[in-house]
Amino acid sequence: MATFLYKLGRLAFRRRWLLVVLWVLIFGGVGVAASSAPPPPADTFSMPGTESQKAFDLLKEKFPTASATGASARVVVRAPQGAKISDAGPKAGVTELLGNLSKAPEVIGATDPYQANTISQDGTTAYAVVTYKVPGPEVSDEAHDAFDEITEKARAGGLTVEAGGDAVKIKAEMGGSGEGIGILVSAIVLLLTFGSMIAAGMPLLTATIGVSIGISGITALGSTFGLSATTSTLAMMLGLAVGIDYALFIVSRYRSEMAEGRDREEAAGRAVGTAGSAVVFAGLTVIIALAGLSVVNVPLLTKMGLAASGTVAVAVLIALTLVPALLGFAPFKVLPRRERHLFWSGPLSARKQRVSAKRAAKAAARAAKKDPNKPNLGSRWAGYVLRNPVAVLLVGVLGLGALAVPAASLELGLPGEGTMSTETTQRKAYDMLSESFGAGFNGPLMVTVSAKDAKAAGDTVGKALAKVDGVASVSPAVANEAGDTAILNIVPTTGPADKKTEDLVHNLRALAGGLEEQTSGEVLITGQTAMLIDFSKTLDDAFVPYLGLVVGLAFVLLVLVFRSLLVPLKAALGFLLSVSAALGAVVAVFQWGWLADVFGIDQTGPIMSTMPIFMIGIVFGLAMDYEVFLVSRMREAYVHGAGPDEAVATGFRYSGRVVTAAAAIMISVFSGFILDANDMIQMIGFGLATAILFDAFVVRMAIVPALFALLGKAAWWLPRWLDAILPNVDVEGEKLNRIVARSAPAPERELADRVS
C-alpha cells in the first residue's frame, strides 16, 4: 500500500498540470450535469415491511385520489375573546378569508367549516383545509406571499388565524450560514497550525473542490435516485470536514519530510505513501460506517449514507492526487516563512544571496541556542499520561460515563409541527387544535379494512374499536369505488407523543387480529404514532446487525493496519464511550433544555428517531480517523525499533498537534450546522461536534495513551498464525524505507553550506 501510494504521490507531483486539468474537467462535467438536472425531490419517509407502510401503500393503490400529491394547508381560526365563531361578525370574517384563499394562486379550493362541521364544541374555533394544485416543495413564492397577505388581513379584522401543513412556508432565519462559519474557523486553525497562508489555504481549496464535486453529483442524480436536499446537506457536512482533515495530514507530512532533508518530489511521494495510507484506511472506515446504514432498511437513511460515503471517497481521492499536485506548484511556500530561505528554488541574485545568508546566520544562531531534543507540547502531554496512566484513565472513563447518564432517559420521536418553535404559525395552529379539539386531534390513527364487502366489514371494525379505552371517536367507514377497501379515522384521547397513545396502538393491533377472522378481511393500523412504533422496531431489529457489520469490518481493517488485536479492540470501546457521552449531551440540550438558549434551541422535545443509529454510523467512522492518524505514527516508530512508551511519545510528538488541529477543524465545521434552520441537521451538527470533542480530546488523546502505557508491548500482540496469514499492507512504510534507502538528501537544501 505505502509503496503504491508513494509512486502515486511522486507521479502526481511530477505530472501536476495533468492532474489539475483532470480534476478541472471532472469538476466542470459534474457541474454541467447538476445545472441541467431537475430540482431535487422533497424528503420522503418510508419503512418497507412494516404495517404502517403496508397500509400507506394500500391507500395509494385503492384510494388514488386521497393520496394525491397536491399540497394542503390547515387554517385554524379563533373568534375574538367572548365571541363565537358562528356569530355574525366572526362568520363574515371567516367567509371572506376562505373566499380570498380559494382565489389565491395555485389553490384548488378551501373547505367550509360551517358546512363540514369542523367547529370546536365550545364554538370558538374552526378549521378549514386549503388544497393546492402542486406538491409542497413546488408551491411558488407568489403563492406563499399571497397566503401570508390574506391571513394577515384576517388577523387585522380581529380573528386569530394560524396555519399548518406542507403548503405553509417554513421561515428560516439563519439557515445557510453554518458552512461559512465552519470554513472561517477552519481557516484560522489551519493558519495557526501551519504559519503559512498557502499551506492553510490548500486544504480549504481541495476540500471545497471535493465537496462541490460530491454535491454536484448528488444534485445530478437527485431526481433519478430520489436524493433530497437534506442528503446534500449531510454530504456537505461530512465531505467538508474529512476533506480538510485528509489534506491537512498530507501537507503536514510533506513539511516534515522536507524538514528531514528530502527533495521536493521525494517528500511528496513519502507524504502520500505514509500519511496517505492512513488517509485511505481512515476513509474506508468512514465509508463502511456510512454505507452500512443500508442495513437499517430505511430508504432515507440509506440514501443519506451512500451519498455521504461517495463524497468521502472523493475527498480521499483528492487528498491522494490533487494535494501532491498542488504541492508541486508551491513546494516551498507551504513551509513556514522562517524556513523557506533554507531552500534553493533556482539561481539567486547577489542581493538575494546576501539576504539569504543573513537569514541563514540568524537561523543557525537560533538553532545553536535551541535544544533539538526538547519535547514539544504533544511530547510533554504524552509523558504526563505515561507517568500517570491509571489516574488519566479513571478521569477520562468516569467523566465520559457521567456525561452519558442523560442518554438513559432518551425519548425518541419524529419531527413535526408539534416540535417546532412556539413562535411559528405551524406550532400555534397545532396548539390551537389540541386545545379546542382534544390532544389526540393532531395525531389521528387510520384503519384500513380490506374485504369483499369493505363497507360492512369497516362498520363492524369501527364499532369494536370504539369500545377500546383511549379512543375519543371513530369516523364512519368510507369504502372505495371498487368496494374492496374501507378506511376509518380514530382520534385518541391523548396526544401523539403520549405513552398512552402508544399503548392504544398496541391494543388496537392486538384486537385487529380477532376482527380479521370475524370479517374475513385484513385490518391494518397506521398513523403518526403507529409509524413511530414501527420505526422504533425497525431500528431495534437492525441495530445489532448494523453494529456487527460496521464494527466487524472496521475491526478487520484496523487489524490489517496495526497488526494487533488489542489496538482495534480499545479503539471500538473508546468509540462506545464517546458516542454514549455525545448522546447524553444531545438529550441534555435538545430534550431537557439545558443550555438551550446558548445553542439557539427554540423548542425542546423527543430526540429524532434516526439520531442514535445515525450518530453511531457517522461517529464510528470519524472516531477511527483519529485512531488511524495518531496510532499509525506510533506503529511506525514501534516497527522501526522504538520501545512501547517511546513509540507513544513519538506519535504525540509528530502527530499530536496535527490531530488536535484536525479535530478542532471538524468540530468547527459541525458546530456551524447548529445554526441551520432544519431541526434534523441542527441536531446532527451538535451531536457530531460533541462526539468529536469527546473522542479526539478525551478518548484518543488521554485514554488511548494511558492504555498503551498499561499494556506495554502486549498492545501490539498478534498471534503468530494470524500474523502469517494476514496480508502486509505496510501502512507504516517499512518496505518503502528499504526502497528509498539510497535516496540522497535534498540538493536544494544548503543550510550547512551557507552557515559555514
TORTIZA-450134 format. One record per residue: y negated, z, x negated of N, C-alpha, C, O in turn. Coordinates in steps of 0.1 Angstrom, whole numbers, plus 5000, padded with zeros to 4 digits. Last residue first. Layout:
YZXYZXYZXYZX...
***
This chain:
472350704716472350704702471150624696471050614683471750634742471350764738471350774723470450844717472750374743471350394744470850534740469750544735475450414740474750334730473250364730472650364720476050574762476250624749475450554738474850604729475450404784474750524782474850574768473850624762476250154793475950174779475150294777474150294769478149964813477750104812477450134797478450124789479249714813477749724816477249864814476049884815481849734808481049684797479549704800478749704791483750004818482749904822481949864810481349944803486850034799485650094806484649984808484749874802489749824806488749874797487549934805487349904816492949874818491549834821490649894812490650024810495549964815494949904804493549844806492949774798496250054840496050154829495350094817494650164810496749924864495349914858495150004846494050024842499350004869498949854869497649834861497449744854499250274870500050214860499650064858499650014847497650314892497250364879497950294868497450264857499350224913498050154909497550194896497050104888501250414915501650284909500350204905500350124895499550614926500250634913500650504907500550484895497950624949497650534939498350554925497850514915498450774971497650844961497350744949496650784940500050624987498650634991497750704980496550684980502650504985501750514973500350534977499450464972504750465001503550395005502450404994501550334994508050444997506950504990505650414993505550304987510350515024509550415015508350485009507750575015512950755022511650725027510950615018511050625006515350815010515350705020513950665025513750565031514751024992515450904987515350784997515350664993513651225007512751154997513451024992512650934989515951295021514851235028513951155019513451055022517451415000517951305007516951225015516951105017515651624992515951504983516551384990516151274988513051735014514551735010514851605002514251495004510051845001510751745009512151735004512451724992507152044996508652034996509151925006508651905017504552114993504951974991506451954991506951854985504552384998503752305007504152155006504052075015505752504977506552484989505852394999506552325007503852564958504552444957505352404969505752294971501952754982502152714968502852574968502552484975501452895006502752825004503052774990504152764986498953015003500153095006501453025003502453094999497352794997497352904988498652984990499253034981497752645021498152585008498352694997499252694989496452815039497952795040498452735027499552765023493852785030494452915030496052905031496752975024493352505034493452555021494052695020494752725010493552525064494452445056494452485042495552505037491452705072492852735075493852655066494752715061489152565062489452705059490952735061491552785051488852295067488052355055488452495052488152545042490452245089490652165077489952235065490552225054489552455108490952425105491052355091491752415083486652465105487452585106488952555102489452615093485552205103484952315095485752445096485652535087487252035118486751995105486352125097486752135085487752165143488852115135488352095120489152125111485252245153486252345151487352295141487752365132483951995154483352105148484352215144484452255132485651845170485551805156484851925148485251945137485351995194486651985188486551945173487252005165482651945200483052085197484452085190484752165181482751665204481851725194482351865190482351895178484551645226484851585213484051645202484551675191483151775246484451825242484851775228485351845220480751625248480651765245482051815239482151885229481851375256481051385244480951525239481151555227483151435280483951395268483151405256483651455245480851505296481851605293482751565281483151655273479551255296478851375291479851485287479751545277481451085308481051065294480351185288480651225276481451205333482651195326482351175311482951245302478851175343479451315341480651305332480851395324476450975330477750975335478451105332478551145321474150995315474051025329475451035336475551095347474251155283474551045292474551085306474851205309473851355265472651315273472951205283472051165290476151365251475951475261474751445270474651495281476051175232476551135245476551245256476751225267475351305209474351225216474751185230473951155238477751425201476751505208475651425215475151465225478951205188479551255201478551345208478451335220477251185165477451075174477951115188477451075198477451445154476151395159476351275168475651265178480151445147479651545157478351495163478151515175480251245128480951235140480551325151480451295163478551365108478151235115478951215128478351185138479951595101478651605107478151475114477551485125482251465091482351555103480951565109480851555122481151345068481751265078481951345092481651285102480151565054479251465059479851385070479151355080482651685048481651765056480651665062480251675074483851485033484451525046483451595055483451575067482051495011482151375019482751405033482351355043482551755001481151715005481251595015480551585025485351744995484751845004483451795010483151805022486251564976486251524990485551614999485251575011486051684951485751544952485651494967484951394970486651954955485551914946485151774948483951744948488851964972487552004977486351964968485251934973490751864954490551794967489151834973488451744978490652054934490251914931489951844944488951764944491652284947490252284942489752144939488652114942494252184952493352224964491952214959491052164966495152154926495152044935494252064947493451974951495152424917494252324911494052204920493052144920497252524933495852574935494852474929493752454935499452364923499052374937497652414939496952354947498452174893499252274900498752284914497752224918498551824885497851944888498752044895499652004902499851574882500151684873499451814875499751914869499551374900499051344886499151464877498651464866500151494924501151394918500751364903501651334895497851644927499251714925500151614919500951654910495851454932495851544920497151614917497551624905496851344955496651254944496551344931497151304921496851564972498151504969497951414956498851414948494051594974494851704969496251644964496651674953493451354987492951374974493651494967493851494955494851395011495251285002494751304988495351264979493451595023494651635017495151525008495951544998491151465033491051575024492251605016492251615004492051245048490951225038490951345028490751315016493951355065494351255056493351245045493651235033492451545080493651585072494051485061494251525050490651375091490151475081491351525073491151555061492351235109491451165099491151265088491251225076493551415125494351365115493551285104493951275093491451445144491751555135492651515123492451565112491551195157490451225148490751345139490251345127494051225171493751115162492651145152492751115140493451455186494651455176494351345166494551365154491351375202491151475191492251475181492051495169492551185219491451145210491351245199491251205187494651335232494851205226493851175215494151135204493351555242494451575233494651445225494951445213491451445259490951515247492151525237491951515225493151355279492251265272491851325259491851255248494251575289495151485282494351385274494751335264491851715299492751775289493651665282493651675269490451515317489851565304490951625295490851585283491251425341491651345330491251415316491751365306489951595359491351605357491851525345492851565339487051775349487651645353489151645350489551685339486852105360486852015349487551885354488551895361484752225387486052195381485952095370485152005370481352305378482452295388483752265380483752295368477752275376479052325371480052305382479752295394475052065371475952115381477352155375477952065369473551995349472852025362473852095371473352185379473352075316474352055326473752095340473452215342471952095292471452005302472451975313472551865319472552275273473152145272472752055283473251935283471052495282470852445269471352305267470752225261472052535308470652495306470452435293469652335291474652635301474452505309473052455307472952335306475452865289474652775281474452645288474152545282478152875312477552935300476752835292477252725290479452765334478052755333477352825322476152845322482152745340481552875341480052865341479352955346482452465335483052525347482352665350482052685361481052385313480952295324481552365337481252325348481352615294480052545297480052475310479152495318483952705295482852795295481552735299480752795306485452455293485552545305484352635306483752655317484652385267484352295279484452375292483552355300485752585252484352575253483852485264482852505270488452545257487852675261486352655262485752715271488752295245488952305259488352435265487752435276488352395218487452295224487552295240486552285246490652555215489252615214488252525221487352565227492552355217492552465227491252535227490652565237491952195195491852135208491852245219491152235229492452375174491152325176490952265190489852285196495252435177494252545177492852485180492152545189496452185175496552265187495552375188495052405199495752125148495252045159495352125172494352125180497352305134495952325134495252245145494252295150499852195140499552325145498052355145497452415154499651955126499751945140499452085146498852085157499352045099498351965105498351955120497351965127501752175096500552265097499352175102498452235108503351945095503552055105502352135107501952165118502451795073502251745086502451845097501751845108503251995053501851945055501651885068500651925075506052025055505152135059503652095061502952145070507151795045507351835059506451935064506051935075505951525025506151665027506451685042505951615050504551285018505951315013506151465013506551525003502151195027502151315019503551355013503651435004502850955041501650965033501851075023501551055011505251015055505150905046504050915036504150885024504351225071505451245061505451135051505651165039502451095086501951185076503051225066502751255055504150925102503150865093502750965082502650925070505651125115506351035106505350975097505650965085503451235130504251325120504951235110504951265098502851025147501851075137502551155126502151145114505151025163504750905154503850945143503950905132504951285174506151235167505851125157506151125146502551295187502751385176503951335167503851345155503051085206501851085197502151165185501951125173505451165219505251025213504151035202504350985191504951425228506051395219505951265211506151255199502851385245502651465233503751445223503451435211504151225264502951175256502751255243502551195233506251385274506551255267505351205259505551155248504551605283505551625273505851495266505851485254502851475303502351555292503351565281502951535269503851345326503651265314503251345302503251295291503951545345505151475342505051395329506051375321501251625346502251715342503551645338504151685328500051385356499751435342500751535337501151525326501251375381501451265372501151305358501951275348500251615392501751595390502051485380502951495372497551545394498051655385499451655382499951685371497751335412497251305398497751425389498151395378498551465435499451365429499051335415499951315406496351625439497651685437498551595430499351625421494351435442494251525431495651595428495951605417495251315466495251235454495151325442495851295432494851525484496251475482496351395469497251405461492151535483492851655478494351605475494851655465491551275494490951325481491851435476492251435464494451105508493151165509492751225495493451225486497651115525496751085514495451145516495251215526500951115534499751195535498951155522499351155511503150915555502550945542501251015543500450985552506150855571504850925572504350965558505051025550508150615586507650665573506250735575505350665580510450655613509450585606509150655592509950745588511750795634512450675627511450595619511550465619510751025643510150895648510750775642510350665645512451215632512151225646511651085651511951045662512351165605513651155612513451145627514151075634509651215601510251085598511551065605511850955610509451485606508851395615509351245613509451175622510551595583511251615595510751515606511451465614508551515564509951475562510751485575511551395578506251635572506351495574507851445572508251355579506351895563506551875577506851725580507551685589505651865537506951915540507351895554508451865557503051765540504051675534505451725537506451655539501851995550501851865558502951775553503651715561502052165529502752195542502852075550503852055557500552035509501952065507502652095520503752045522498052045522498651915519500151935517500951855522497652325523497752255535498452115533499352075540497252385496498452435503498652365516499852345519494752255493495952215485497252255492498152185493493252415510493452275513494552215506495352135511493252655496493952655509494152505513495152475520491752605474493152625472493952615485495052565485489152365477489652495481491152495479491852405482487952125474488252195462488952335465489252405455487452035501488351965492488852045480489952025475487252335523486752225515487752155506488852205504489052395555488452435542488052305534488452195537490152285577489152385579488452435566487452505566490451925575490952065572489752155576488652125578490951665596489851735590490351875588490651955597492751365594492851515596491751575589491451545577493351055610492551135601492651285605492451325616495950815611495350925617494450995606494850995595497250485617496550585608495950695617495450675628500250285619499150355625498550455615499150495606502049985620501450085612500250155620499450085626502849785638503949855630503349965621504150035614501149635652501749755659502749825651503449905656499549425644501049405645501749525652502849505656497049545644497349435653498849415655499349385666497549905639497049775635497449665646498149705655496550195658497550105652496949975648495849945653495550525655495050385657496050295650496250305638495750845670496350735662495850605665495650565677492851065671493950985678494450875669493750825660492451315645491951205653493151125660494251135656492551655645493351535642492851425651492751445664490951945630491051845641491951725636492051705624491652155612490552175622490652075633490452105645494352315599493952185604492852205615493052275625495252565593494352505583493852365588493052305581498552545605497452635602496552555591497152505581499452285627499652345614498352425611497252385613499152145650499552285651499652355638499852475638498751885643497551955648497852105649496952185650501151775637500351815626499151905630498651985623502151715663502851815654501951865643501951985640500351525672500551645679501151755671500851875671500651315652499451385654499551515661498951615657503351235657503051295644501751375646501651485640502951115682503951225680503551305668503551425667501150915677500751025686501651145684501251265685502750765659501550825654501050935663500651045659504650665677505050755666503850825660503950945657502950505693503650625699504150715688504050835690502050325673501050405681501750525687501250635686504350195663503550285654502550375662502350495659507150115669506150145678505250245671505250365674508350105643508349985652507250005662506549905665506250255617507350255627507350125635506350055635504450445596505050315597506250325606507150395603501450615594502750615600503250475602502650395608499350795573499850665577501250675583502050755577496651015573498051005575498350865579497750805589494151165553494551045561496151045561496751065551491851425552493151375549493451255558493151255569488451475542489451455552490751395546490751335535486251625529487551595523488551575533489651645533484051675544483851595532485151555525485151475516484951855563484551725567484351625555484651515557485652115556486652015554486151875557486951775555483452275564483752255549484652145547484652075536481452135591482552205585482852175571482652065566479152015599480451965605481652035599482752005603477052145587476952115601478252065607478452085619477652195560477052305568477152275583477452365591478751945551479552065551479052175560479752245567476451785554477651755562478551885563479151915573474751905535474351905549475551875558475651945569476151855511476051985516475651995531476052085538475951565511477251635510477151775516477951815524473251535509473951485520475251555522475751585533472851655483472151715495472851665508473051745517474251475467474751615468474051685481474751755488472751245471474151245474474651385476475351415486470251305461470351295475471851295480472151335491470151575436470451435440470551425455470951525462470051835429468751765431468951625436467951555440472451935424471951965437470551905439470051905451474551685408473451785407472851805421472851715430477951655420476651605414475651715414475851825420480251725432480051785419478751735412478451765401480351595456480251745456480051805443479751925442480651335449479351375453479151525453478051575452482951365420482451315433481151365436480451425428485751385399484251385401483951315414484651225418488451605406487951465404486451465407486051525416489651895387489151825399488751685396488651645384491052205375490852055375490351995388490652055399490252485357490452425371490052285370489052235365491252715333490952575336491252535350492352555355491652965323491052955336490652815340489852795349492452925297493452975306492952975320493752975330490152865283490952745288492052795297492652715305488953095275488553045287489452925292489452895304490353125249490653215260490253155274490953155283489552995226490452925235490752995248491352945257488053165212487353055219488252985229487752925238490153325202489153385211488453275219488153285231491353135185492053185196491153255206491453235218489353105166489652985175490453035187490352985198489553365155488253315160488553195170487953195181492153385146491753475156490453425163490253435175492153175126493053175137492553255149492653215160490053265108490053135114490953125127490453075137490853525101489553505108489553375115489053365126493353475089493253555101491953535108491953525121492553305067493553255077493453335090493353285101490953475052490353355058491253295069490753255080492853675046491653705053491053585060490653585072494653525031495053595043493853625052493953605064493253415008493853335018494153405031494053345042491253464987491353544999492053465011491453455021491353274967491453414963491653504975492153614974491153034981492353064973492453204969493653254967488553064991489653065000490953094993491853164998487053054967486953174976488153184985488753284987487752794958488052914950488053044958488953124957486552644979487952644977488452764969489452824972483852704973484452744986485952744985486652834990483652584948483452734949484052784962484552894963484152314954485052394945484852544946485852614946481852264970483252244975484252324967485152394972479752304952479952394963481352384969481852484973481252264919480252234929480552324941481352414941481652424887482152384900481052354910479952424910481152284856480652374865481052334879480852214883481852104836482952174843482452274854483252334860479452024825480151924833481351984841481751934851476552204825477952214822478752124831478752134843473552074812474452094824475852104819476352024811472252004789472052144795472952174806473252294809473051744785473351844775473151984780473952074776471951614808473451634807473851734796474851804798469251624802469751694813471251724812471751834816469351454779468851594778469351674789469751794787470251224791471051284781470651434779471551514777468051164807469351194813470251264804471051354807466151114788465951224797467351264804467651384806467250884777467051004768466851134777467451234774467150714798468450754793468350874784469250964785464450684802465250744812466650794807467150894811463850554778463250684781464050754791464350874790465350314781465650404770465050544773465750644770464050204803465450244804465850344793466550434796461550144792461650244803463050294804463250414807462349964772461750084768461850194779462050314776463449764789464249834779463649964774464450064773461149684802462249754810463249824800463749924804459749564781459149674788460249754795460349884794461549354774461249454764460649584771461049694767463849294801462649264793462349374784462949484785467349254801466149334804465049284795465249254784470149074814469149094803467849164809467349134819471949274838471549154832470649184821470249294819472549524846472949414856472549284850472849184857473749814832473049694829473549594840474749574842473250154841474050034841473149914839471949904843471650374841472750384832473550254832474550234823469850344861469450304848470550304838470450254827471050474883471050334882470750274868471250174864470850744885471950694878471950544876472650494867468650804902468650864888469750814879469750834867469450694926468350634918468350684904468150604894472950674932471650744932470650684923471050634912474150344942474150464934472950544935471850484939473650114954474350214962474450344955474850454960472749954935471750014944472350114953471650194960474849834922474149944916473250014925472950134923475849634939476749714932476149844926476749944924475249464963474349574958475249674950475349794954477049274968475649234968474749344963473649314959479449414967479249314957477849264957477349214946479349574990479149634977478849534966478149564956480049385008478649425008478349494995477249484989482749385003482049255001480549295000479849234991483549645009483649594995482849464993482249444982483049605038482349705030482449675015481349675008484749405047483249385047482549485038481649445031487349525042486949395038485449375037484949335026487849785051488649735040488149605035488549565023486049825072485949915061486749855049486349875037487049625090485649605084485549695071484949655061489449735097489449605090488049585083488049535072488649975110489449975098489349845090489149855078487149865132486449945122487249965109486649965098489249735146488149655140487449735129487049685119490649965154491249875145490249785138490349755126488750075172489050145159489750055149489450065137488949875192487649895184487849975171487249935161491549925200491149795195489849805187489749735176491250175211492050165199491850025192491850015180489650125233489050205222489950185209489350185198491449975248490249915244489649995233489149935223493550165252493850035245492549975240492449925229492250375266492850395253493050275246492850265234491250245289490350315280490950325266490350305256493650155301492650065297491650125287491250055277494950405305495550305297494550205292494550175280493150535323493350585310493950485300493650485289493550355345492150385340492350435326491550395317496350365351495750245346494350265339494050205329498450605342497250595350496450475344495950485333500650655325500850565337499650575347499850565359500950785302500550865313500650785326500850845337501350605282502550675287502250755300503050775308498950515274499650425283500850505289501250465300498150675254497650715267498350625278498350655290498750565230499750645237499350685250500250735258496450455221497350365227498450445235499050395245495450695209494750625220495650535228495750535240497350755189496950855199496250795211496550835223497450525174498650565181498250665192498750655203494750515164495250405173496450455181496650425193494750745148493850735160494350635170494350655182496650675130496950795138495950795150496450825161495450455118496750435125496950555134497450545146493250565105493050475116494350455125494250445137494650705085493850775095493550695107493650745118495850485072496650585079495950675088496450705099493450355063494450285070495350385078495550365090492150555048491450495060492550425069492550445081493850585027493650705036493050645049493350695060493550335015494850385020494750495030495350495040490850355007491250255018492650295023492850275035490950524986490250574999490650485010490850525022492550334970492850474972492250524985492950564994491750064972493150094970493450244973494550274978489050074975489750024986491250064985491950094995488550174949487950244961488750204973489150294981489649974933490250114933489750194945490450274950487849764938489249754941489949884942490749914951485449864930485549824944487049824947487449864958485949894903485550014911485749984926486250074933486349634895487449724894487149854903488149904909483849524899484949474907486149574907486749594917482349694880482049684895483249634903483549704913484249894857483349784861483249774876484049834883484150254853484850134856483850024859482750054863483150514848483050404838483750274841483950194832483050704867484050724857484150604847484950604838481150604884480750724875481750744864481450804854482650424898481650374889481250484879480950464867484250604913484850514903483850454893484150444881482250714929483050794920483650714909483750754897481450494944480450564935481150654925480750664913483850444958483250344948482350404939482350374927483950664974484950654963484450544953484750554941481750614991481750734982482750724971482450764960482550385003481350384995481350504986481050484974484850485017484950375008483750374998483950364986483750685034484750715024484950605013485150635002481950535050481450645041482450675030482050695019483650375065482750315054482250415045482150385033484750585081485550505072484750435061485150425049482450685094483250765086484050685076484050715064481450465109480650525099481450605089481250595077483750425125483250315117482350365106482450325094484050655140485050635129484550515120484850515108481650635156482050755148482950725137482650755125481850385168480750415160481050535151480650535139484250405183484150305172482950335163483050305151483750615201484750625190484550525179484650565167481650505216481550635211482550655199482150705189482550255224481350265215481350395209481050405197484750325240484950245228483750255218483950265206483250445260484250525252484550455239484550515229481850225270481150345265482050425256481650475246483850055279482950015268482250135262482150145250484850205301485750165290484950135278485250175266482650195318483050325312483950305300483850375290482649935326481549975317481950105311481550135299486149825327484849865333483849905322484149905310488449575327487849675318486349705322485549615322490249395339489649505346489049615338489249725341491049165325491949285324491349405332491949515331489048985332490448945331491349065332492349065339486549105330486949065343488449025343489149035354486649175301486449275312487049225325487849295332486649025279487949035286487849125298488849145305484049045271484548915273485848915281486148825289483849325268483049255278483649115281483649075293485549365246485849425259485049355270485649335281484049215227485449175230485849235244486449165252481749365225481649225230483049175234483249105244482849595215482249605228482149455234482349435246483649505189484649565198484049565213484849525222481349405178482449315180483449375190483849295199479849645178479349525185480449425188480549365199481349795160481249835174480749715183481249705194480949655136482249675142482249705157483049655165478149665133478849535134480249555141480549475150477949945130477249875141477849735144478049695155479349985107479850045119479249975131479849955141477749845088479149795091479649855104480449785111475349995090475349855093476749805097476949735107476150255083475550225096475650085100475850045111477150205056478050255067477450235081478250195090474550115045475750035045476750075056477149995064472550315044472450205054473750125056473950075066473150465022473150535036473150425047473750445057472950285001474250355004474350415018475350415024470250235004471250125005472550185009473250135018469050475000468850405012469850305014470350285026470550754985470250614984470050544997470950565006471750994987470550984979470150844977469350814967474151065001474150954990472950954982472950914970473451275018474751275011474651184999475151214988471051215029471151335022472451335013472451395002471750975042470750975032470851095023470651095011473651065061474050975050473050975039473450965027472051225077473151285070473551195058473851245047470351025087469751145079470851205071470651235059472150865101471350815090470750925081470750905069472951045121473950995111473250945099473650965087470651075136471151195129472151145118472151205107470550805146469450865138469950985130469650995118472950785160472750695148471650755140471750755127472450975181473650985172473450905159473750955148470250855193470150985187471251005177471051055166471450615203470350615194470150745186469950745174473350715221473850635209472750635199473050655187471750835241472650915232473050845220473150905209470350685258469650735246470550805236470150825225471750625281471550525272470850565259470750485249470350845306471450765301470950655291469950595293468351005316468450995301469550905296469850895284468450965344467150995337467250965322466350915317469650775371469950825357468650845350467850755349470550785404469450785395469750845382470150965382472550575421472650695413471550685403471450605394472050435453471750425438471850565432471250655437474450385476473350465473473150465457474150495450476950275481475750185482474450255478473450195477478850475480478750385469477550285469477250215460477350785493478250665494477950575482476950595474474650945510475650935500476450815502476250735512471351075518472450975519473350985507473051015496469051235540469751225527470851135529471351105540466251355557467151235555467751235541466951235531464651525581465351545568466351435566467351435574461651405597463051425596463551455582462951415572458951355595459351485599460851515598461251625600458051115586457951135600458451265605458451295617458851115560457351135562457151155577456151225581461451035563461151175559459651205562459351315566461150775569461650865580461351005576461151085585460250675545459350665556459850765568458950825574462450715529461250795526460350785538459650885541464150525540464550665542463350755539463150855546462750295532463050315547463350465549462850525558462750305504461550305512461750335526460850415532465550295498464750415495463450425503463050525507466250045508466850165513466050285511465850365520464649885491464349885505465050005512464350065521465849945466464449985468464149985483463450075488468449835470468249975467466850025470466650125477467749565474468449635485468249785483468049865492466749515448465849495460466449565472465749635479468949555432467749645431466849635443466349735448471949485451470849455442469749565442469749655450475349565447474149585455472849575446472749635436477549555431476749435433475549445442474849355444478849795432478249755419477349635420476449605412479749795460478749885455478049845442476849845441480149465474480649585468479449665462478449615459478149335502478749325489479249455484478849565490477149385527477949265526478649265512479749195511477349735540476749625532477749505530478949515532476749965566477749885559476949765552476149695558476050295572475450165569476350085561476750125550476750545595477350465584476650325583476750255593475050855603475350715606475950645593475550685582474951175617475051085605475450945610476050935621472951465626473751355629473951265616473151285607472051795636472351705625473251585631474051605639471751975657470651955648470851845638469851795633473852045674472851945679471751915669470751855673475852205668474652275671473552175675472352215678477852015663477952095675476652165679476352185690476451695652477051835650477051915663476251885672477451375660476351475661477051605660478051635666478551115666478651175653477451275651476651265642478950945688479151085689479351155676480251245674478350675688479650715682479950865682480950915678475950685701477050625708478350665702479350675709474450835684474450875698475550805706476050865716474650705659475350835661475350885675476150965679475550375654474550465662475250595665476250605672475850215623476450275635475350355641474450405635474549915610474550055610475050115623474650065633475249605591474849685603474949835600475349875590474949465567475649405578475249475591474949415601472449415542473149515552473749435563473149345569470949265525472449275522473149375532474349395530467849425533468649325525470049365523470349485520467649565567467449575552468249465545469249415550468149595593467449475589467249465574466649365569469249845595470049725599469449595595470149495593467150005588468249995578469049875582469649805573465549985611465049935599466149915588466149815581467250115629466849985632466349915619466649795616467450375618468650285618468350145621468950055616464750455622465350455609466550355608466650275599464450435650463650355641464250345627464250235621466350635657466450495662465650405653466150295650465150865645466450815641466650675645467250595637462750875660462750865645464050805640464050725631463750925686462950795683462850775668462950655664464951165681465751055685465050925682465650825678462751335676463651305666464551185669464851105660461451315703460851285690461751245679461651135673463451385722462851255723462251215709462351105704466451535709465151545715464451415714464751335705468751525694468751445706467351455714467151375724468451705674468451565670468351465682468051355681466151965683467551905684467451755680466351695682464152205665464352095674465852045673466552085664463852405647463652445661463852325670463752345682462952195621463352325625462952355639461752335643463751845627462851955622463252085628463952095638467151725623465851735631465051845624465551935617468651525598468551655605467151665611466151625605471051285589469651305594469651445601470551475609472651095565472651215572471251255576470351255567474350805560472950855561473050975570473450975582476450665538476450755549475150835550474850915541476850325530476050445528476150535540475950485551479150095514478650175525477750285521477950345510480149765503479649905501479249965514479049895524483149585509481749605511481349745509482049835513485849535509485249575496483749605498483049635488488049665534487149565529486349625517486149745516490049805547489949815532489049715526489149675514489949725573489549865570489349885555488649975550490949475572489549485575489049625571487949645568493749515565492849445556491349465559490549475550495949705571494649715576493649645567492749715561498249645556498349645571496949655578496849615589497449645529498249535534498249535549498149425555495849865525495349735521496149615528495549515531497650065534496450035541495849905538495349825547499550055513499950015527498749985535498749895543498050145492498550015491498949965505498749845509497650415501496450325499496950175499496250085505500250505500499550495513498350405512498150325521500750495473501650415482500950395496500950295502498950675464498750535460499550445470499150335473500150915474498750875478498550725475497950655484502650915461502550905476501150855480501050775489502850715431502550845439502450815453502250695458503150475418504350555420504050685428505050755430500050445402501250385407502450485408502550575399497050535409498150615403499450555408500050605418493650435402494950425409496050495402495950525390490350365404491350475401492550445409492550445421487850165388488850185399489850295394490050305383484550085381485650175378486550185390486050205401483849735386483549875387484749955384485849905384483949475360484249535373483849675373483649745363481349305342482549395342482749455356481749475363480348965350480049105348481349195349482249155356481948695331481448755343481148905341481648965331480848565299481848625307481248685320480048725320478948475281479348385291480348445301480748375311478748685263477548645271477848555282477148545292481248695252480848805260479648765269479548805281481348465237482348485247481848595257482048585269479248515219479148405228480048425240479748395251480448735205479148755212478948645223478548665234482548615193482848715203481548735211481648765224481148445175482048395185482348485196482448455208479548625159478948525168479848475179479448455190481648765146480648835154479948735164479748775176482948565133483648645143482648715153482848715165480948475116481548385126482248455137482148425149480548705101479448655109479948555120479448565132482948725088482648825098481448785107481348815119482748485072483848505081483548605092483748585104480548545057480448435066481548445076481348415088481548765042480448785051480348675061480048695073483648635028483948745037482748765047483048785059482248455012483248405021483548515032483648485044480748624996480048535006481048485016480648465028482648764981481848834991481148745001481048775013484848744964484548644974483748694985483948674997484848994951484648864943484248754952483448674949485349184971484149194962483849064955482649024954487749084981486549094990485249104981484249044985489449114958489148984964487948984973487148894972489349394955488849304944488549164950487449104946490649464979489249514976488649424965487449394967493149354976492249304987490849344985489849264987494149494955493949354953492949294964492149214962494249744968493449724955493149584953491949544950496049694988494649724991493749704979492549664981498349674972497849564980496449574984495649484983498449924960498349814952497849694960496949614955498750104982497550114974497349984965496149944963501250004992500050005000498750004991497949924993
***
